[in-house]
Amino acid sequence: RDWNFAARAGQGLNRFIADYGIRKGPV
């Protein structure tokens, strides 16, 4: 129940962070 939601949210957050890092570039 919450596990699936947490996993999905975590994956989305990880993807968002990855995209943000790529856009901002290594600093």
C-alpha positions as CSV (number, residue, x, y, z in Angstrom):
1,R,0.0,0.0,0.0
2,D,2.3,2.8,1.2
3,W,5.3,0.8,0.1
4,N,4.4,1.1,-3.6
5,F,3.7,4.9,-3.2
6,A,7.0,5.4,-1.3
7,A,9.0,3.5,-3.9
8,R,7.3,5.4,-6.7
9,A,7.9,8.7,-5.0
10,G,11.5,7.8,-4.2
11,Q,12.1,6.9,-7.9
12,G,10.6,10.1,-9.1
13,L,12.6,12.2,-6.6
14,N,15.8,10.4,-7.6
15,R,15.0,11.1,-11.3
16,F,14.3,14.7,-10.5
17,I,17.6,15.1,-8.6
18,A,19.5,13.4,-11.5
19,D,17.9,15.7,-14.1
20,Y,18.6,18.8,-11.9
21,G,22.2,17.7,-11.5
22,I,22.6,17.2,-15.2
23,R,21.1,20.7,-15.9
24,K,23.1,22.4,-13.3
25,G,26.2,20.5,-14.1
26,P,29.0,19.4,-11.8
27,V,29.7,22.1,-9.3
